[in-house]
Amino acid sequence: MVRYAIREKDAIPFLSKELCEKILTDLEEGKRPVLKATKCSLDNCIYSPTVGYLTPGSKKTSTELNVASVKKMARAVFMLEIVLRNVKSGGVNTKRELYYVCKGLLKQNKNLKPLDFEDQVESDSVIDFICEILECYREELNCYANDRGGQTYSKQLVVVEKLTDGTEATIDLSQLGTSPFMPKNRPQNLVLKVKKKVEFCLVVESEGTANTLVANGFTHRTPSIVVGAQGVPSNAVRGWVKRIQDQLNVPIFFFGDLDAYTIQNIYRTLKAGSASSLIRNADFSAPDVRFLGVLPEDIAKYDLFAYDVRESDVVEKRSLKKARDALDNDPFFKSRRNKGLVKILEWLIENKKRCEQQAFFSVDAGNPRGFEKIILEKIESGSYV
Amino acid sequence: MTEKNKITSSSTAEYFAKNLQQVGFSSPTKAVLTTLKEALDNALDACEEHKILPDIQIYVRRLGRGNLKNTDRILIGVEDNGPGLSVEQTPMVFGEYLASSKFGRGRCSRGQQGIGISAATTWAVQTSATGARVLTKQKGQSKALSCVIATDYKKNKGLMQEKQMVAWEKPHGTRVEFIIDGRVQLNGEAGLLAYLRGNVLLNPHLSLTYELPDIEKVHIPRVSDDLPQIPDATPPHPHTMKLGEFISHARLFGTMKLMDWLCKEFSRLGKEEVEAIRKTTKLPAALLPKAVSSLKDEELQVLYQAIQDAPLKPPSTQSVMAIGEEALSISIQRLGDIDYFSVVSRKPCICDFKPIQVEVAIARLSTKEGSVEDSVQVLRFANRVPLQFDKASCAIVKAITTILWRSYGLKQTKGALPTGPYIIAVSVVSPFIKFKNASKETIDASDELVLEIRKALMKGGQELSKHLNRESRAKELESKKAHIEQFGPALVESLCRILQAPDSRKKRAEEGIQKILGRDDRAAQRALDHAEEKLSEHMQKQKKRLERFTEEDNQIDSDETNREEE
């Protein structure tokens, strides 16, 4: 199939019609249509330090029309028809809404009644299947999620948003008071400007800690952008940080807990994307992000409270096991470029310790600016990976 | 010795009167079931012993409040058409402990020691102050004997009271009634219905009528007129004896020649086998014509060891009283709405020095009757008597739970009973079953016995899986056909709408999709045909196996008879 530049207008309708034409032609000729998609799994990941994010290898998954797959294909083509209508008209829906749209349309056509979905899990998997075969992300199908995280604070940042009706909206973040800016849905549509030079962007794993920093006047005193990641970064957060990296060209630091889950799931996903989103990592990863902490050496340096990883805790134990697997199999951690992160993982596995980001509040405990001071000190002294 | 430390002896009756919990009277609920069980077992054994097709009536009624706390006064009556009892036999049977016609005879009868029915009488006397009311008549008698039996505990003797001769229209038979304190449990694994259900399964020749509280009178006609072949008491198989038993056995036959003793007093030993065994030992040939009493214990020990190493034929099937695959097949269909069953009768073998035979029946109930989520129903039998208590430690349950039923198509959590609307019935028959207690509630789980039961269950599981496989193939075919009919046109319709394709393309695509998916349909049909063929082959093999099994069995028995005649 000839690939279209995915950003171009009409790309999705073109790719969809091309796909449908191929299926219909095969059927007319009595041939089994085969739909191929990039295999999105760790064994098909390639990591090149020069690229900076995980890219897909040559492995493909194929779905051939047979008795077992005819239901899935029929549902996918039916759903495709609905999302194409949205793409053309500029309408948007959530997955939940699409589930009900489908149910409503199926109710009206008794020939299509067998395609009905029993629950949203079924319709969601069909949307994901369409994304796989068209190799696009669902926002391109105008199917938006209510993505969490990404609350952004800055006294210098100005965001210009292109709206669907062609107009533009300009948001000056310094005018929002204590309210954050939320980069929803498609941060790719946003254009960023700064009123004054920004020194860095700080992505904080805990949304609460990001709030504390801002409430204590961090952004007043330091020309910076503070983003709350709220755990594993959603598409919105990943796309937004990528946008900040590309358009503002400022150093970006990630600050989070010192544990295997944070390094492997949260930080790796923000920096290099994930195996399950191989086809969209280019737009949803920020390779320039650095790991500010908590670093293993911070524990001794600042005398931080660290907890033992309990073998009896299933989640923590699994996390360590996954870390071991990652060191063996994940191309991101196998790259020499990331040996600093590998050392942290090895330290965690060996010492079976974990330290939370809020542990810095125990240093200079009575001083509300104590935490801010340590962050700035770490950035200035280059205490990051 | 002081008066305080004086050692006294008690009679058997005194012992059991104080320890009725050891023989199944540990709770009011168990008391009702045990009383019914002992009476029914006796009735069935009596009928079969005298080659009478059993026609048995049971009635259990609540008469009012019991004397014990939280109990009812229960009347339990069992009436059979057996041979009846003489005036002398009646108090012995119902009132005397260890008075049995079956003890140590090496036969697979239900009762063995002669404890159970006397214990029921004791329970009746202890809880309601009335003994067992018996009405019995032997063939040819004009009047029946009516009496009440109690027990003289000091002497362990039955006491006959209220003796009178009365008219009874029945030509022969026995009716026994107990009034006891107890509680009636109908449902559940320990319920009366499960017990009766078990008896119905294992006794196709039984015609049973029962009347229980809260349910209507039920009559279950017999489905077979063939009486079970009552096994004759056979000489012991030498592999079933321990050294001490072997030597004691020898001392009973003092003047008999050694060769005669070995050939006549043991099964599966003939002149050829004895000669071969002697050659393997250093015993002189001159020893064989000598009297058994002349052999020293050391010589008997050498002989015993050589016999243990000799490859002898397994014990005769006549020494164990199996139900048989055919009878089980007929009988299992009386358990409810059965839509599939498989039965397996293993050949008799030696387990723990005793001849034993294991039979298994696996039946699937229609889903209306059985729950898909619940554990399978397990029916356990020892010498055709249902076992209803202490399930967890029983050899049968241990064997079932150690099998991976998932490989046969059943759902199972590892180490637990499988789930689904199935009945798994396992019958163990042996002249010497190793029970874990005197109340015969559970079979001792020795490794050898568990292994033997597992083999039978696995065979049953394999047969079941062939059937389930055929079913799943048929379902698959049906589902594929439905898929093609439903989703094929829907796919084409959506494609044509997106592409705004003309009707001609739509028609061609519809034909194309039928052609493509039709191939899958045909492949599924071939798979179904293959599964059906496999099932049919299996049924043929099973039939042949059964025929061969019967022939071999007959051959072994005729060899045995010939040798005895010689």
Contacts between the chains, C-beta under 8 A, distances in Angstrom:
chain1	res1	chain2	res2	distance
A	16	B	498	7.0
A	17	B	498	6.7
A	17	B	499	6.4
A	20	B	495	5.1
A	20	B	498	4.9
A	20	B	499	5.4
A	21	B	499	6.1
A	23	B	491	8.0
A	23	B	495	5.9
A	24	B	492	7.7
A	24	B	495	4.8
A	24	B	496	7.1
A	24	B	499	6.2
A	24	B	501	6.4
A	24	B	505	6.6
A	24	B	509	5.6
A	26	B	512	7.7
A	27	B	492	6.7
A	27	B	495	7.7
A	27	B	508	7.7
A	27	B	509	4.0
A	27	B	512	4.2
A	27	B	513	5.3
A	27	B	516	7.4
A	28	B	505	6.3
A	28	B	508	4.3
A	28	B	509	5.1
A	28	B	512	5.4
A	29	B	512	6.6
A	30	B	511	7.9
A	30	B	512	4.5
A	30	B	515	4.9
A	30	B	516	6.3
A	31	B	512	7.7
A	31	B	516	7.6
A	32	B	516	5.4
A	65	B	513	7.7
A	65	B	516	6.4
A	65	B	517	7.8
A	66	B	516	7.8
A	66	B	517	7.2
A	66	B	520	5.3
A	67	B	480	4.4
A	67	B	483	5.1
A	67	B	484	6.4
A	67	B	517	5.6
A	67	B	520	4.1
A	67	B	521	7.0
A	67	B	524	7.5
A	68	B	483	7.9
A	70	B	483	5.7
A	70	B	484	7.1
A	70	B	487	4.4
A	70	B	488	6.1
A	70	B	491	6.4
A	70	B	513	7.8
A	70	B	517	6.4
A	71	B	483	6.2
A	71	B	486	7.9
A	71	B	487	4.8
A	73	B	487	7.9
A	73	B	491	5.7
A	74	B	487	4.4
A	74	B	488	7.7
A	74	B	490	4.5
A	74	B	491	3.8
A	74	B	494	6.7
A	77	B	491	5.9
A	77	B	494	4.2
A	77	B	495	5.6
A	77	B	498	7.0
A	78	B	490	7.0
A	78	B	494	4.7
A	80	B	494	7.7
A	80	B	498	6.8
A	81	B	494	5.7
A	81	B	497	6.2
A	81	B	498	5.3
A	84	B	498	6.8
A	111	B	489	6.5
A	111	B	490	6.4
A	111	B	493	6.3
A	112	B	490	5.3
A	112	B	493	7.1
A	112	B	494	7.7
A	114	B	486	3.8
A	114	B	487	6.2
A	114	B	490	6.3
A	115	B	487	7.3
A	115	B	490	5.5
